[in-house]
Amino acid sequence: MLKKIELPYSLNALEPYYSKETLDIHYNKLYEGYINNTNDTLEKLEIARATNDFQNIKCLEKNLSFFGSGVILHELFFLNMILYMPTNPSKSLMDQIEKDFGGFINFKNQFSQSSLNVEASGWNLLVWVPNFKKLEILQCEKHQNLTLWGCIPLLVLDMWEHSYFLQYKSNRQDYINAFWNIVNWDEVNKRWDEICPIYKV
Ligand SMILES: [Fe+2]
């Protein structure tokens, strides 16, 4: 059974950039819903295998992709934010960003523009693509569509309305601008060092 991750900060720690009210609903209601639905789906898959009854397999595997991806991305999102403090990409990650985006400002511009243009409900992600040996930015629709197989998410931004509407209404740009103040680059660096160790510049 999956369990909710603990937040490494209090619910009001990201204010004023990310309100306590939004984080409370996001973490305690919506994320918990994804955990519960993923557990429910995993349980039903176990029963299907045990009884050799695969009548609903299409629906179950679809749910696993949707709810499971929702769990994974929300956990990355909550962990890649932190109360305002100066963190930066490590030298190794910065070298790769400079190589693949032509500089940090270029990366930040593309990430912001890409986030702004996520269609409907989705995410924006900085990913490492092992097969291409490069960093890229991807927009994701819902939680699971438009990925590149095998890519490893390093930094993610939730662009579902539930992540910003309460505080920023329809002003996505302000939400994106605020996000840059609470990016936890130490966590991104950790993922870069621990998960992508064999592909360095
Ligand atoms: Fe969300």
Boltz pocket constraint, residues with backbone or C-beta under 6 A from the ligand:
constraints:
  - pocket:
      binder: B
      contacts: [[A, 26], [A, 30], [A, 74], [A, 158], [A, 160], [A, 162], [A, 163]]
      max_distance: 6.0
